[in-house]
Structures are given as C-alpha cells and as structure tokens.
C-alpha cells in the first residue's frame, strides 16, 4: 500500500475509535445510578466527612502546640531579659 492509503486507513481507524469511546462515555454518563453506586457514594461521603473531622482535629492540635511553643519562647525571652539587668 502507498503512504497515502496508510494515512487514510489510520485516520479512519482513529475516527472510529474516537466515536466508540465517545459513545461509551455518553452511555455511562446517562446511566441511572444503581443501588451499589448510591451505596458507594454514601460510603465516600462518610469517609470524606471523617477525613475532614480528622484534619480539623490535627489543625487544632497543631495550633495549640504552636501557641504553647510561642508562650515558652516568650517566657525564655523574658527570663533572659531579666538576667541581662
């Protein structure tokens, strides 16, 4: 086959694959949610909520630790200032 024929066949195959994949995506996007899909979405929402709560707790603990460290540093500065006098 010639180079032009090969290019034409490649373009036809690529076009066919593109339309098949587009049709497949359209089918999955329009398909109604099954019970398993709903159950999985509910589990995912619960996991997301748990992760958000855990992150908030970690952030709170970090903030408290930073506050304690800042207070200790301020106390140390005050003690050093008193020694300098």
PDB file of N, CA, C and O in Angstrom:
ATOM      1  N   UNK A   1       0.839  -1.173   0.000  1.00  0.00           N
ATOM      2  CA  UNK A   1       0.000   0.000   0.000  1.00  0.00           C
ATOM      3  C   UNK A   1       0.887   1.241   0.000  1.00  0.00           C
ATOM      4  O   UNK A   1       2.046   1.230   0.416  1.00  0.00           O
ATOM      5  N   UNK A   2       0.287   2.274  -0.477  1.00  0.00           N
ATOM      6  CA  UNK A   2       1.054   3.514  -0.547  1.00  0.00           C
ATOM      7  C   UNK A   2       0.962   4.264   0.777  1.00  0.00           C
ATOM      8  O   UNK A   2       0.162   3.943   1.656  1.00  0.00           O
ATOM      9  N   UNK A   3       1.786   5.237   0.872  1.00  0.00           N
ATOM     10  CA  UNK A   3       1.822   6.047   2.088  1.00  0.00           C
ATOM     11  C   UNK A   3       0.488   6.774   2.302  1.00  0.00           C
ATOM     12  O   UNK A   3       0.017   6.887   3.434  1.00  0.00           O
ATOM     13  N   UNK A   4      -0.104   7.252   1.242  1.00  0.00           N
ATOM     14  CA  UNK A   4      -1.376   7.967   1.320  1.00  0.00           C
ATOM     15  C   UNK A   4      -2.495   7.028   1.791  1.00  0.00           C
ATOM     16  O   UNK A   4      -3.344   7.431   2.585  1.00  0.00           O
ATOM     17  N   UNK A   5      -2.500   5.805   1.315  1.00  0.00           N
ATOM     18  CA  UNK A   5      -3.509   4.822   1.722  1.00  0.00           C
ATOM     19  C   UNK A   5      -3.349   4.488   3.201  1.00  0.00           C
ATOM     20  O   UNK A   5      -4.334   4.393   3.934  1.00  0.00           O
ATOM     21  N   UNK A   6      -2.115   4.313   3.630  1.00  0.00           N
ATOM     22  CA  UNK A   6      -1.864   4.027   5.041  1.00  0.00           C
ATOM     23  C   UNK A   6      -2.346   5.172   5.931  1.00  0.00           C
ATOM     24  O   UNK A   6      -2.939   4.937   6.983  1.00  0.00           O
ATOM     25  N   UNK A   7      -2.094   6.392   5.514  1.00  0.00           N
ATOM     26  CA  UNK A   7      -2.533   7.548   6.286  1.00  0.00           C
ATOM     27  C   UNK A   7      -4.054   7.610   6.341  1.00  0.00           C
ATOM     28  O   UNK A   7      -4.626   7.927   7.384  1.00  0.00           O
ATOM     29  N   UNK A   8      -4.708   7.311   5.225  1.00  0.00           N
ATOM     30  CA  UNK A   8      -6.167   7.319   5.171  1.00  0.00           C
ATOM     31  C   UNK A   8      -6.746   6.244   6.091  1.00  0.00           C
ATOM     32  O   UNK A   8      -7.695   6.506   6.831  1.00  0.00           O
ATOM     33  N   UNK A   9      -6.183   5.049   6.046  1.00  0.00           N
ATOM     34  CA  UNK A   9      -6.656   3.970   6.920  1.00  0.00           C
ATOM     35  C   UNK A   9      -6.439   4.319   8.399  1.00  0.00           C
ATOM     36  O   UNK A   9      -7.303   4.051   9.234  1.00  0.00           O
ATOM     37  N   UNK A  10      -5.299   4.907   8.716  1.00  0.00           N
ATOM     38  CA  UNK A  10      -5.020   5.299  10.096  1.00  0.00           C
ATOM     39  C   UNK A  10      -6.029   6.337  10.576  1.00  0.00           C
ATOM     40  O   UNK A  10      -6.489   6.282  11.717  1.00  0.00           O
ATOM     41  N   UNK A  11      -6.371   7.280   9.704  1.00  0.00           N
ATOM     42  CA  UNK A  11      -7.346   8.309  10.070  1.00  0.00           C
ATOM     43  C   UNK A  11      -8.731   7.703  10.288  1.00  0.00           C
ATOM     44  O   UNK A  11      -9.448   8.088  11.212  1.00  0.00           O
ATOM     45  N   UNK A  12      -9.101   6.746   9.425  1.00  0.00           N
ATOM     46  CA  UNK A  12     -10.397   6.087   9.580  1.00  0.00           C
ATOM     47  C   UNK A  12     -10.472   5.293  10.885  1.00  0.00           C
ATOM     48  O   UNK A  12     -11.484   5.341  11.584  1.00  0.00           O
ATOM     49  N   UNK A  13      -9.402   4.565  11.211  1.00  0.00           N
ATOM     50  CA  UNK A  13      -9.371   3.782  12.448  1.00  0.00           C
ATOM     51  C   UNK A  13      -9.433   4.719  13.657  1.00  0.00           C
ATOM     52  O   UNK A  13     -10.170   4.453  14.607  1.00  0.00           O
ATOM     53  N   UNK A  14      -8.677   5.797  13.630  1.00  0.00           N
ATOM     54  CA  UNK A  14      -8.677   6.752  14.735  1.00  0.00           C
ATOM     55  C   UNK A  14     -10.058   7.374  14.916  1.00  0.00           C
ATOM     56  O   UNK A  14     -10.519   7.545  16.045  1.00  0.00           O
ATOM     57  N   UNK A  15     -10.705   7.705  13.833  1.00  0.00           N
ATOM     58  CA  UNK A  15     -12.046   8.277  13.906  1.00  0.00           C
ATOM     59  C   UNK A  15     -13.052   7.292  14.470  1.00  0.00           C
ATOM     60  O   UNK A  15     -13.918   7.663  15.263  1.00  0.00           O
ATOM     61  N   UNK A  16     -12.939   6.039  14.063  1.00  0.00           N
ATOM     62  CA  UNK A  16     -13.856   5.014  14.572  1.00  0.00           C
ATOM     63  C   UNK A  16     -13.648   4.810  16.066  1.00  0.00           C
ATOM     64  O   UNK A  16     -14.619   4.700  16.815  1.00  0.00           O
ATOM     65  N   UNK A  17     -12.412   4.758  16.504  1.00  0.00           N
ATOM     66  CA  UNK A  17     -12.128   4.572  17.923  1.00  0.00           C
ATOM     67  C   UNK A  17     -12.612   5.769  18.743  1.00  0.00           C
ATOM     68  O   UNK A  17     -13.121   5.598  19.851  1.00  0.00           O
ATOM     69  N   UNK A  18     -12.460   6.942  18.217  1.00  0.00           N
ATOM     70  CA  UNK A  18     -12.903   8.140  18.925  1.00  0.00           C
ATOM     71  C   UNK A  18     -14.419   8.144  19.096  1.00  0.00           C
ATOM     72  O   UNK A  18     -14.922   8.495  20.163  1.00  0.00           O
ATOM     73  N   UNK A  19     -15.144   7.758  18.054  1.00  0.00           N
ATOM     74  CA  UNK A  19     -16.598   7.768  18.158  1.00  0.00           C
ATOM     75  C   UNK A  19     -17.091   6.660  19.089  1.00  0.00           C
ATOM     76  O   UNK A  19     -18.090   6.840  19.785  1.00  0.00           O
ATOM     77  N   UNK A  20     -16.403   5.519  19.110  1.00  0.00           N
ATOM     78  CA  UNK A  20     -16.784   4.426  20.007  1.00  0.00           C
ATOM     79  C   UNK A  20     -16.558   4.847  21.459  1.00  0.00           C
ATOM     80  O   UNK A  20     -17.409   4.609  22.316  1.00  0.00           O
ATOM     81  N   UNK A  21     -15.416   5.468  21.732  1.00  0.00           N
ATOM     82  CA  UNK A  21     -15.144   5.876  23.110  1.00  0.00           C
ATOM     83  C   UNK A  21     -16.080   6.996  23.546  1.00  0.00           C
ATOM     84  O   UNK A  21     -16.470   7.048  24.712  1.00  0.00           O
ATOM     85  N   UNK A  22     -16.446   7.887  22.640  1.00  0.00           N
ATOM     86  CA  UNK A  22     -17.383   8.961  22.973  1.00  0.00           C
ATOM     87  C   UNK A  22     -18.761   8.379  23.273  1.00  0.00           C
ATOM     88  O   UNK A  22     -19.436   8.832  24.198  1.00  0.00           O
ATOM     89  N   UNK A  23     -19.176   7.394  22.512  1.00  0.00           N
ATOM     90  CA  UNK A  23     -20.473   6.752  22.754  1.00  0.00           C
ATOM     91  C   UNK A  23     -20.459   6.020  24.083  1.00  0.00           C
ATOM     92  O   UNK A  23     -21.458   6.025  24.802  1.00  0.00           O
ATOM     93  N   UNK A  24     -19.357   5.401  24.415  1.00  0.00           N
ATOM     94  CA  UNK A  24     -19.240   4.684  25.684  1.00  0.00           C
ATOM     95  C   UNK A  24     -19.323   5.646  26.859  1.00  0.00           C
ATOM     96  O   UNK A  24     -19.996   5.363  27.851  1.00  0.00           O
ATOM     97  N   UNK A  25     -18.651   6.765  26.754  1.00  0.00           N
ATOM     98  CA  UNK A  25     -18.693   7.776  27.815  1.00  0.00           C
ATOM     99  C   UNK A  25     -20.100   8.335  27.944  1.00  0.00           C
ATOM    100  O   UNK A  25     -20.575   8.555  29.058  1.00  0.00           O
ATOM    101  N   UNK A  26     -20.766   8.565  26.838  1.00  0.00           N
ATOM    102  CA  UNK A  26     -22.121   9.104  26.875  1.00  0.00           C
ATOM    103  C   UNK A  26     -23.070   8.119  27.549  1.00  0.00           C
ATOM    104  O   UNK A  26     -23.968   8.534  28.282  1.00  0.00           O
ATOM    105  N   UNK A  27     -22.885   6.823  27.310  1.00  0.00           N
ATOM    106  CA  UNK A  27     -23.747   5.826  27.935  1.00  0.00           C
ATOM    107  C   UNK A  27     -23.547   5.802  29.440  1.00  0.00           C
ATOM    108  O   UNK A  27     -24.519   5.746  30.193  1.00  0.00           O
ATOM    109  N   UNK A  28     -22.294   5.845  29.887  1.00  0.00           N
ATOM    110  CA  UNK A  28     -22.051   5.787  31.328  1.00  0.00           C
ATOM    111  C   UNK A  28     -22.500   7.070  32.017  1.00  0.00           C
ATOM    112  O   UNK A  28     -22.908   7.031  33.178  1.00  0.00           O
ATOM    113  N   UNK A  29     -22.435   8.198  31.329  1.00  0.00           N
ATOM    114  CA  UNK A  29     -22.852   9.459  31.936  1.00  0.00           C
ATOM    115  C   UNK A  29     -24.367   9.526  32.090  1.00  0.00           C
ATOM    116  O   UNK A  29     -24.865  10.141  33.033  1.00  0.00           O
ATOM    117  N   UNK A  30     -25.095   8.912  31.189  1.00  0.00           N
ATOM    118  CA  UNK A  30     -26.544   8.979  31.214  1.00  0.00           C
ATOM    119  C   UNK A  30     -27.183   7.815  31.956  1.00  0.00           C
ATOM    120  O   UNK A  30     -28.397   7.813  32.163  1.00  0.00           O
ATOM    121  N   UNK A  31     -26.396   6.830  32.360  1.00  0.00           N
ATOM    122  CA  UNK A  31     -26.955   5.657  33.022  1.00  0.00           C
ATOM    123  C   UNK A  31     -27.447   6.046  34.418  1.00  0.00           C
ATOM    124  O   UNK A  31     -26.769   6.788  35.128  1.00  0.00           O
ATOM    125  N   UNK A  32     -28.617   5.551  34.811  1.00  0.00           N
ATOM    126  CA  UNK A  32     -29.108   5.869  36.150  1.00  0.00           C
ATOM    127  C   UNK A  32     -28.231   5.205  37.209  1.00  0.00           C
ATOM    128  O   UNK A  32     -27.648   4.147  36.974  1.00  0.00           O
ATOM    129  N   UNK A  33     -28.148   5.832  38.359  1.00  0.00           N
ATOM    130  CA  UNK A  33     -27.321   5.306  39.432  1.00  0.00           C
ATOM    131  C   UNK A  33     -27.959   4.030  39.993  1.00  0.00           C
ATOM    132  O   UNK A  33     -29.155   3.989  40.282  1.00  0.00           O
ATOM    133  N   UNK A  34     -27.149   3.020  40.135  1.00  0.00           N
ATOM    134  CA  UNK A  34     -27.640   1.767  40.700  1.00  0.00           C
ATOM    135  C   UNK A  34     -27.573   1.852  42.218  1.00  0.00           C
ATOM    136  O   UNK A  34     -27.034   2.807  42.777  1.00  0.00           O
ATOM    137  N   UNK A  35     -28.125   0.846  42.871  1.00  0.00           N
ATOM    138  CA  UNK A  35     -28.074   0.804  44.340  1.00  0.00           C
ATOM    139  C   UNK A  35     -26.630   0.772  44.819  1.00  0.00           C
ATOM    140  O   UNK A  35     -26.279   1.424  45.803  1.00  0.00           O
ATOM    141  N   UNK A  36     -25.798   0.013  44.121  1.00  0.00           N
ATOM    142  CA  UNK A  36     -24.383  -0.069  44.500  1.00  0.00           C
ATOM    143  C   UNK A  36     -23.693   1.284  44.344  1.00  0.00           C
ATOM    144  O   UNK A  36     -22.862   1.663  45.169  1.00  0.00           O
ATOM    145  N   UNK A  37     -24.045   2.011  43.276  1.00  0.00           N
ATOM    146  CA  UNK A  37     -23.471   3.352  43.075  1.00  0.00           C
ATOM    147  C   UNK A  37     -23.874   4.291  44.218  1.00  0.00           C
ATOM    148  O   UNK A  37     -23.052   5.044  44.740  1.00  0.00           O
ATOM    149  N   UNK A  38     -25.150   4.228  44.593  1.00  0.00           N
ATOM    150  CA  UNK A  38     -25.628   5.089  45.672  1.00  0.00           C
ATOM    151  C   UNK A  38     -24.953   4.722  46.994  1.00  0.00           C
ATOM    152  O   UNK A  38     -24.576   5.595  47.776  1.00  0.00           O
ATOM    153  N   UNK A  39     -24.808   3.427  47.227  1.00  0.00           N
ATOM    154  CA  UNK A  39     -24.177   2.961  48.461  1.00  0.00           C
ATOM    155  C   UNK A  39     -22.703   3.391  48.501  1.00  0.00           C
ATOM    156  O   UNK A  39     -22.202   3.814  49.543  1.00  0.00           O
ATOM    157  N   UNK A  40     -22.028   3.278  47.373  1.00  0.00           N
ATOM    158  CA  UNK A  40     -20.625   3.695  47.294  1.00  0.00           C
ATOM    159  C   UNK A  40     -20.493   5.201  47.501  1.00  0.00           C
ATOM    160  O   UNK A  40     -19.559   5.657  48.161  1.00  0.00           O
ATOM    161  N   UNK A  41     -21.413   5.964  46.945  1.00  0.00           N
ATOM    162  CA  UNK A  41     -21.378   7.415  47.110  1.00  0.00           C
ATOM    163  C   UNK A  41     -21.606   7.787  48.573  1.00  0.00           C
ATOM    164  O   UNK A  41     -20.973   8.711  49.085  1.00  0.00           O
ATOM    165  N   UNK A  42     -22.505   7.074  49.244  1.00  0.00           N
ATOM    166  CA  UNK A  42     -22.764   7.331  50.659  1.00  0.00           C
ATOM    167  C   UNK A  42     -21.520   7.014  51.491  1.00  0.00           C
ATOM    168  O   UNK A  42     -21.145   7.786  52.373  1.00  0.00           O
ATOM    169  N   UNK A  43     -20.883   5.875  51.206  1.00  0.00           N
ATOM    170  CA  UNK A  43     -19.649   5.498  51.917  1.00  0.00           C
ATOM    171  C   UNK A  43     -18.560   6.539  51.681  1.00  0.00           C
ATOM    172  O   UNK A  43     -17.825   6.898  52.601  1.00  0.00           O
ATOM    173  N   UNK A  44     -18.461   7.017  50.454  1.00  0.00           N
ATOM    174  CA  UNK A  44     -17.444   8.025  50.125  1.00  0.00           C
ATOM    175  C   UNK A  44     -17.719   9.324  50.875  1.00  0.00           C
ATOM    176  O   UNK A  44     -16.789   9.969  51.359  1.00  0.00           O
ATOM    177  N   UNK A  45     -18.985   9.710  50.973  1.00  0.00           N
ATOM    178  CA  UNK A  45     -19.340  10.919  51.709  1.00  0.00           C
ATOM    179  C   UNK A  45     -18.988  10.781  53.188  1.00  0.00           C
ATOM    180  O   UNK A  45     -18.501  11.725  53.809  1.00  0.00           O
ATOM    181  N   UNK A  46     -19.239   9.595  53.745  1.00  0.00           N
ATOM    182  CA  UNK A  46     -18.886   9.359  55.151  1.00  0.00           C
ATOM    183  C   UNK A  46     -17.367   9.426  55.340  1.00  0.00           C
ATOM    184  O   UNK A  46     -16.882  10.011  56.308  1.00  0.00           O
ATOM    185  N   UNK A  47     -16.634   8.831  54.421  1.00  0.00           N
ATOM    186  CA  UNK A  47     -15.171   8.856  54.510  1.00  0.00           C
ATOM    187  C   UNK A  47     -14.650  10.283  54.374  1.00  0.00           C
ATOM    188  O   UNK A  47     -13.716  10.671  55.076  1.00  0.00           O
ATOM    189  N   UNK A  48     -15.238  11.052  53.490  1.00  0.00           N
ATOM    190  CA  UNK A  48     -14.838  12.457  53.321  1.00  0.00           C
ATOM    191  C   UNK A  48     -15.100  13.242  54.607  1.00  0.00           C
ATOM    192  O   UNK A  48     -14.276  14.056  55.024  1.00  0.00           O
ATOM    193  N   UNK A  49     -16.250  12.993  55.227  1.00  0.00           N
ATOM    194  CA  UNK A  49     -16.588  13.688  56.473  1.00  0.00           C
ATOM    195  C   UNK A  49     -15.589  13.311  57.567  1.00  0.00           C
ATOM    196  O   UNK A  49     -15.095  14.179  58.286  1.00  0.00           O
ATOM    197  N   UNK A  50     -15.291  12.007  57.691  1.00  0.00           N
ATOM    198  CA  UNK A  50     -14.331  11.553  58.693  1.00  0.00           C
ATOM    199  C   UNK A  50     -12.960  12.180  58.467  1.00  0.00           C
ATOM    200  O   UNK A  50     -12.289  12.577  59.419  1.00  0.00           O
ATOM    201  N   UNK A  51     -12.554  12.267  57.222  1.00  0.00           N
ATOM    202  CA  UNK A  51     -11.258  12.868  56.898  1.00  0.00           C
ATOM    203  C   UNK A  51     -11.247  14.353  57.250  1.00  0.00           C
ATOM    204  O   UNK A  51     -10.242  14.865  57.743  1.00  0.00           O
ATOM    205  N   UNK A  52     -12.355  15.045  57.001  1.00  0.00           N
ATOM    206  CA  UNK A  52     -12.450  16.468  57.322  1.00  0.00           C
ATOM    207  C   UNK A  52     -12.368  16.685  58.827  1.00  0.00           C
ATOM    208  O   UNK A  52     -11.696  17.607  59.290  1.00  0.00           O
ATOM    209  N   UNK A  53     -13.051  15.836  59.591  1.00  0.00           N
ATOM    210  CA  UNK A  53     -13.019  15.941  61.048  1.00  0.00           C
ATOM    211  C   UNK A  53     -11.607  15.673  61.562  1.00  0.00           C
ATOM    212  O   UNK A  53     -11.106  16.395  62.425  1.00  0.00           O
ATOM    213  N   UNK A  54     -10.975  14.641  61.033  1.00  0.00           N
ATOM    214  CA  UNK A  54      -9.611  14.315  61.460  1.00  0.00           C
ATOM    215  C   UNK A  54      -8.642  15.446  61.135  1.00  0.00           C
ATOM    216  O   UNK A  54      -7.758  15.757  61.933  1.00  0.00           O
ATOM    217  N   UNK A  55      -8.803  16.053  59.985  1.00  0.00           N
ATOM    218  CA  UNK A  55      -7.935  17.172  59.598  1.00  0.00           C
ATOM    219  C   UNK A  55      -8.156  18.365  60.516  1.00  0.00           C
ATOM    220  O   UNK A  55      -7.200  19.039  60.898  1.00  0.00           O
ATOM    221  N   UNK A  56      -9.404  18.629  60.871  1.00  0.00           N
ATOM    222  CA  UNK A  56      -9.708  19.746  61.765  1.00  0.00           C
ATOM    223  C   UNK A  56      -9.093  19.516  63.144  1.00  0.00           C
ATOM    224  O   UNK A  56      -8.562  20.442  63.757  1.00  0.00           O
ATOM    225  N   UNK A  57      -9.171  18.274  63.626  1.00  0.00           N
ATOM    226  CA  UNK A  57      -8.561  17.952  64.923  1.00  0.00           C
ATOM    227  C   UNK A  57      -7.046  18.125  64.868  1.00  0.00           C
ATOM    228  O   UNK A  57      -6.439  18.655  65.799  1.00  0.00           O
ATOM    229  N   UNK A  58      -6.448  17.679  63.783  1.00  0.00           N
ATOM    230  CA  UNK A  58      -4.990  17.818  63.630  1.00  0.00           C
ATOM    231  C   UNK A  58      -4.595  19.289  63.567  1.00  0.00           C
ATOM    232  O   UNK A  58      -3.603  19.693  64.174  1.00  0.00           O
ATOM    233  N   UNK A  59      -5.363  20.087  62.837  1.00  0.00           N
ATOM    234  CA  UNK A  59      -5.083  21.523  62.744  1.00  0.00           C
ATOM    235  C   UNK A  59      -5.201  22.193  64.113  1.00  0.00           C
ATOM    236  O   UNK A  59      -4.392  23.053  64.462  1.00  0.00           O
ATOM    237  N   UNK A  60      -6.214  21.792  64.888  1.00  0.00           N
ATOM    238  CA  UNK A  60      -6.409  22.366  66.218  1.00  0.00           C
ATOM    239  C   UNK A  60      -5.227  22.023  67.119  1.00  0.00           C
ATOM    240  O   UNK A  60      -4.714  22.883  67.835  1.00  0.00           O
ATOM    241  N   UNK A  61      -4.798  20.763  67.079  1.00  0.00           N
ATOM    242  CA  UNK A  61      -3.673  20.338  67.910  1.00  0.00           C
ATOM    243  C   UNK A  61      -2.393  21.069  67.508  1.00  0.00           C
ATOM    244  O   UNK A  61      -1.601  21.463  68.364  1.00  0.00           O
ATOM    245  N   UNK A  62      -2.197  21.246  66.212  1.00  0.00           N
ATOM    246  CA  UNK A  62      -1.012  21.958  65.722  1.00  0.00           C
ATOM    247  C   UNK A  62      -1.030  23.403  66.210  1.00  0.00           C
ATOM    248  O   UNK A  62      -0.007  23.929  66.650  1.00  0.00           O
ATOM    249  N   UNK A  63      -2.194  24.042  66.132  1.00  0.00           N
ATOM    250  CA  UNK A  63      -2.319  25.425  66.573  1.00  0.00           C
ATOM    251  C   UNK A  63      -2.033  25.540  68.071  1.00  0.00           C
ATOM    252  O   UNK A  63      -1.341  26.458  68.512  1.00  0.00           O
ATOM    253  N   UNK A  64      -2.571  24.602  68.845  1.00  0.00           N
ATOM    254  CA  UNK A  64      -2.327  24.618  70.289  1.00  0.00           C
ATOM    255  C   UNK A  64      -0.839  24.426  70.589  1.00  0.00           C
ATOM    256  O   UNK A  64      -0.284  25.099  71.457  1.00  0.00           O
ATOM    257  N   UNK A  65      -0.200  23.509  69.870  1.00  0.00           N
ATOM    258  CA  UNK A  65       1.228  23.261  70.082  1.00  0.00           C
ATOM    259  C   UNK A  65       2.056  24.486  69.725  1.00  0.00           C
ATOM    260  O   UNK A  65       3.008  24.827  70.428  1.00  0.00           O
ATOM    261  N   UNK A  66       1.694  25.142  68.636  1.00  0.00           N
ATOM    262  CA  UNK A  66       2.417  26.350  68.240  1.00  0.00           C
ATOM    263  C   UNK A  66       2.230  27.452  69.279  1.00  0.00           C
ATOM    264  O   UNK A  66       3.163  28.198  69.575  1.00  0.00           O
ATOM    265  N   UNK A  67       1.025  27.551  69.829  1.00  0.00           N
ATOM    266  CA  UNK A  67       0.749  28.553  70.847  1.00  0.00           C
ATOM    267  C   UNK A  67       1.590  28.294  72.095  1.00  0.00           C
ATOM    268  O   UNK A  67       2.155  29.223  72.672  1.00  0.00           O
ATOM    269  N   UNK A  68       1.670  27.031  72.508  1.00  0.00           N
ATOM    270  CA  UNK A  68       2.482  26.673  73.668  1.00  0.00           C
ATOM    271  C   UNK A  68       3.961  26.967  73.417  1.00  0.00           C
ATOM    272  O   UNK A  68       4.668  27.452  74.300  1.00  0.00           O
ATOM    273  N   UNK A  69       4.413  26.666  72.202  1.00  0.00           N
ATOM    274  CA  UNK A  69       5.818  26.934  71.864  1.00  0.00           C
ATOM    275  C   UNK A  69       6.091  28.430  71.864  1.00  0.00           C
ATOM    276  O   UNK A  69       7.143  28.862  72.336  1.00  0.00           O
ATOM    277  N   UNK A  70       5.180  29.214  71.353  1.00  0.00           N
ATOM    278  CA  UNK A  70       5.346  30.674  71.353  1.00  0.00           C
ATOM    279  C   UNK A  70       5.366  31.222  72.779  1.00  0.00           C
ATOM    280  O   UNK A  70       6.145  32.121  73.096  1.00  0.00           O
ATOM    281  N   UNK A  71       4.515  30.678  73.624  1.00  0.00           N
ATOM    282  CA  UNK A  71       4.469  31.110  75.023  1.00  0.00           C
ATOM    283  C   UNK A  71       5.785  30.759  75.729  1.00  0.00           C
ATOM    284  O   UNK A  71       6.316  31.562  76.496  1.00  0.00           O
ATOM    285  N   UNK A  72       6.300  29.566  75.469  1.00  0.00           N
ATOM    286  CA  UNK A  72       7.575  29.159  76.072  1.00  0.00           C
ATOM    287  C   UNK A  72       8.706  30.056  75.585  1.00  0.00           C
ATOM    288  O   UNK A  72       9.583  30.427  76.365  1.00  0.00           O
ATOM    289  N   UNK A  73       8.692  30.405  74.311  1.00  0.00           N
ATOM    290  CA  UNK A  73       9.725  31.283  73.767  1.00  0.00           C
ATOM    291  C   UNK A  73       9.639  32.673  74.399  1.00  0.00           C
ATOM    292  O   UNK A  73      10.663  33.291  74.691  1.00  0.00           O
ATOM    293  N   UNK A  74       8.422  33.158  74.607  1.00  0.00           N
ATOM    294  CA  UNK A  74       8.239  34.470  75.235  1.00  0.00           C
ATOM    295  C   UNK A  74       8.727  34.437  76.679  1.00  0.00           C
ATOM    296  O   UNK A  74       9.359  35.384  77.149  1.00  0.00           O
ATOM    297  N   UNK A  75       8.433  33.352  77.375  1.00  0.00           N
ATOM    298  CA  UNK A  75       8.911  33.206  78.757  1.00  0.00           C
ATOM    299  C   UNK A  75      10.438  33.184  78.800  1.00  0.00           C
ATOM    300  O   UNK A  75      11.048  33.803  79.672  1.00  0.00           O
ATOM    301  N   UNK A  76      11.048  32.477  77.864  1.00  0.00           N
ATOM    302  CA  UNK A  76      12.507  32.403  77.814  1.00  0.00           C
ATOM    303  C   UNK A  76      13.110  33.785  77.532  1.00  0.00           C
ATOM    304  O   UNK A  76      14.124  34.157  78.123  1.00  0.00           O
ATOM    305  N   UNK A  77      12.489  34.528  76.640  1.00  0.00           N
ATOM    306  CA  UNK A  77      12.966  35.886  76.340  1.00  0.00           C
ATOM    307  C   UNK A  77      12.886  36.773  77.576  1.00  0.00           C
ATOM    308  O   UNK A  77      13.809  37.530  77.876  1.00  0.00           O
ATOM    309  N   UNK A  78      11.770  36.667  78.285  1.00  0.00           N
ATOM    310  CA  UNK A  78      11.578  37.462  79.495  1.00  0.00           C
ATOM    311  C   UNK A  78      12.626  37.101  80.544  1.00  0.00           C
ATOM    312  O   UNK A  78      13.193  37.976  81.199  1.00  0.00           O
ATOM    313  N   UNK A  79      12.870  35.814  80.693  1.00  0.00           N
ATOM    314  CA  UNK A  79      13.883  35.362  81.663  1.00  0.00           C
ATOM    315  C   UNK A  79      15.259  35.864  81.289  1.00  0.00           C
ATOM    316  O   UNK A  79      16.018  36.292  82.159  1.00  0.00           O
ATOM    317  N   UNK A  80      15.599  35.818  80.005  1.00  0.00           N
ATOM    318  CA  UNK A  80      16.889  36.315  79.523  1.00  0.00           C
ATOM    319  C   UNK A  80      17.009  37.831  79.747  1.00  0.00           C
ATOM    320  O   UNK A  80      18.068  38.335  80.121  1.00  0.00           O
ATOM    321  N   UNK A  81      15.911  38.534  79.511  1.00  0.00           N
ATOM    322  CA  UNK A  81      15.922  39.989  79.696  1.00  0.00           C
ATOM    323  C   UNK A  81      16.133  40.338  81.170  1.00  0.00           C
ATOM    324  O   UNK A  81      16.836  41.296  81.490  1.00  0.00           O
ATOM    325  N   UNK A  82      15.526  39.566  82.055  1.00  0.00           N
ATOM    326  CA  UNK A  82      15.700  39.821  83.483  1.00  0.00           C
ATOM    327  C   UNK A  82      17.143  39.532  83.911  1.00  0.00           C
ATOM    328  O   UNK A  82      17.690  40.231  84.765  1.00  0.00           O
ATOM    329  N   UNK A  83      17.761  38.492  83.312  1.00  0.00           N
ATOM    330  CA  UNK A  83      19.153  38.159  83.639  1.00  0.00           C
ATOM    331  C   UNK A  83      20.106  39.260  83.187  1.00  0.00           C
ATOM    332  O   UNK A  83      21.115  39.529  83.838  1.00  0.00           O
ATOM    333  N   UNK A  84      19.772  39.890  82.067  1.00  0.00           N
ATOM    334  CA  UNK A  84      20.652  40.920  81.496  1.00  0.00           C
ATOM    335  C   UNK A  84      20.713  42.144  82.404  1.00  0.00           C
ATOM    336  O   UNK A  84      21.702  42.877  82.386  1.00  0.00           O
ATOM    337  N   UNK A  85      19.693  42.368  83.176  1.00  0.00           N
ATOM    338  CA  UNK A  85      19.682  43.552  84.059  1.00  0.00           C
ATOM    339  C   UNK A  85      20.544  43.345  85.214  1.00  0.00           C
ATOM    340  O   UNK A  85      20.660  44.228  86.063  1.00  0.00           O
TER     341      UNK A  85
END
